[in-house]
Amino acid sequence: MRLLLLKDVRKLGYIGDVVEVATGYARNYLLPQRLATEPTEENIRAIESAKHAAAAEGARRLREFQEFAARMVDVSVTIQAAANPEGTLYGSVGPREISAALQALGHAVLPEHVVLDAPIRSLDNRTVRIEFTDEVTVPVKVWVVREGALGDGEQAAPEDARAGEP
């Protein structure tokens, strides 16, 4: 089904694009959420001014995200979590905990920006990708340590960033 996008839809297209999507996706998501409409000549002309405004806003946000990413180069964060003696966490560390720990360090990262294949379920250090947009990503080192077992040179994560309270 061909539709004209009324707003930017991540991984699909930008405002004013005419896209081909599955009928179910169009009927169940794009049309009810008013993200798309039929691509008639009248609708295409009507969307032109909104398209230019969205392009300017998109350029501003891209610059903003690039500044965020530049400040986050070589950032690492330590999250304390309760774990058994083998190192398996009682809970897990996910995007919400990583985002909270980064926000405590002064970085404007939302849970939606944190890309994890699966939640972290063991004491470990991982490189996690922070994806502000498709073009702007930055790697962040995440250390998951046992509660109360911080080593030399490591900073404690705030209480909000702890995962897996027993």
N, C-alpha and C positions, 0 to 999 in steps of 0.2 A: 504494500500500500504506500502511495506517495503522499508525503505531508510537507507542509511548510512550517519550519520551527519558529515559534513566537518568542522563545527564550533559549539560551545556551543550554544544551543537554550534554553532560560529560560523556565522552566516548561515543557520541553520536553526531553532533554538529553544533553549529553556532546559529544565532538568530538570523533569520532570512534564508537559511539553507533549505533546499528542497531535498529530502532524504527518502530513501526506500526502506520501510520497516515491515516487520511481520504484522499481520492484521490484529492479532491478539494484543501485541504490545501497544499498538495505536489505540485500540478500543478501550483497553483496560488501564492504560497509564497516561499516554501522551495527551489524548483528547480530554479525559476527565480532569486532568491537572491543568488544562489550558496551556500546555507547552507547545502544542502544534495545532494546525488547522489545514483545511483544504488549500492546495496551491493554485488558487484562481488568480487571474491578472489583477483584479481589484485588491485582493489580500496582499499580493506581492508589492503593489504600489504603496499600500497603507503601511507596510512594515519597513520601508526604506529609511524613514527618519529614526525609528527605533533602532535600526541596524547601525546607523552612524553613532548614535549615543552609546550603544552597547560596545562598539569598537573602542571608543574613547575610554569608557569605564574599564574595559578589558585590558587596555594598555596601562592604565594607572595601577590596576591590581597586579599585573605582571611585574611592574617595577617594584611594587611593594613586596611581593613574594621573593623577588630576586634579592632585595635588601635583607629580608629575613634569612634566606638561605646563606648569604654571604656572612652573616653574623653567626651562623650555626656550624661553620666549617670547623672540624676537629672538636666538636662538643661530645662529651660523654656524660652519662647520667648513671647514678647508682640507685637501685631500688632494693629495699630490704623486704624479704618475704619469709614466711614461716615454711620450714622444710623438714622432712624426715632425715634420719642419719645418712641415708643413701643419696641425698641431694634432690629428691623429688619434692616439688612444692605441694603444699596442702591445697592450694588453689591454683591460680595461674596469673601471669602478668600479661595484660593485653594492651590495646591501644589507649584505653582510658587511663591506665596507670602510667604509661610512658608519657602521655600528653600532660598529665598532672605534674609529673616530675620535671618535665621540660618547662612548663609554665612557672614552676617554683624557681627555676633558674633565670626567668625573665624572657623566655622565648614564647611567642604567640603561636602555639601549635595546638590545633584541635584534634580530637580523637580521629576524625575523618581523614586527617593528613597522614596518620601513622599507618604504614603498610606492613602487615605481618602475614606470612603464609598460614601460621597457626599460632595460638597463644603460647607463650613461653611457660613451660611446666617443670623446669629444672633449674638448679643453680648453674649459671652459665654467663658467658659474655657473648653478645651477639651484635652484629651490625644491622640496624633497622633503617629502612628507607623512609624518609619523611617526604611525602609527595604533595607539594602545594598545588601544582597544576601538572598537566602532562609534560610540560617543558621544564619545570623547576622542581628538582628533587635534590635532596642532600642526605648523605648517610650519617647516622648518629650511632655511637657505641653505647650499648645498654649493658650494664653490669647488674646481674641479679645475684644478691648475696643473702646469706642466712641472717635473720634478724639478730642484731647485737654482735655481729661478727665483721665489722668494718676493719680493713687493714690500714696500713700507713698510706697517707696521701689521698685517701678517698673521703669524699664528703657524704654525709648521711642525706638520704632523700627525705623530703618532708613526710609527715604522717599521712597526708592524703595519698601519697604515691605508693604506699605499701599495698601489697597484694596478698590475698589468701589468709586473712585473719582466721585463726582456729576458732 
